[in-house]
Amino acid sequence: MKKYIVFIILLILSCEDIEDNSRIGFDVKVTDQNSIPLANIDVILFAQDNSTSLLPITTNNLEGVLGFGETDANGFLRLIALKPTSNNDVTIIVNPVAEDGIFENSTNEEFTTVALEINEELESNTINLPDVLLSKIANLNLTINNSSNSENRIRFSLEVCARSQRLSLINGTSVTSNFVNNQLFSQDLPFFNTLETCLNSVATFSYTLLDMDDVVVASDSIEIPINQNSVDYVFEF
């Protein structure tokens, strides 16, 4: 109940983003990776200027909220919202993350967050959004060991499916991956890191080993299947 009081206050405060108090409708269906509808998933509609970023998307960042709701038992929501002015882009946040890690609905914390961007003026009063697929969250636990006790250093990057994803419905661009880059010397090892990623995705670990004279000793890319809720991957050299 407290969350909805906050939304109402913010709607009152967002009058500069509203076009003559008119309304617009958004139809959206939310499913999991098996096409099973997801109920009780929060959906929030934001108005924002082109320079504003909503990633990471949190329920504590609610300036410009024009409407909100949650999906029904069939994973469907018809969101009736205040129509933004032509000066604002629209972003629809599906399953926003609470900044403090607390979720209103017990199932939400199991799934990813998706932001759908519409960066052009809305001409229709009803917008049929594409179905939104939320992936289940998994953890990738990375360990890097210098088992040979060599003086080589390692440069690596790790690409994983992102916990929060951004999709543009107009130009087709997307941000669906997170990258970790690092360089480690012998004294930095062993190295441990845990990353949130998506179940049934593939992470890519790319590395280069260099000796003390900066000569490349080895280089490769390795695909890591994320096929369970917690995956341990150990790289040794």
Secondary structure, DSSP 4 states (H G I P E B T S, - for coil): -HHHHHHHHHHHHTGGGEEEEEEEEEEEEEE-TTS-B--S-EEEEEEE-TT----S-BTT--TTEEEEEE--TTSEEEEEEEEEPTT-EEEEEESPBPTTS--SSTTGGGB-EEEEEE-S---SSEEEPPPEE-PBEEEEEEEEE-TT--S-EEEEEEEEEEEEEEEETTT--EEEEEEEEEEE-GGG-SEEEEEEEETTEEEEEEEEEE-TTS-EEEEEEEEEEE-SSEEEEEEE-
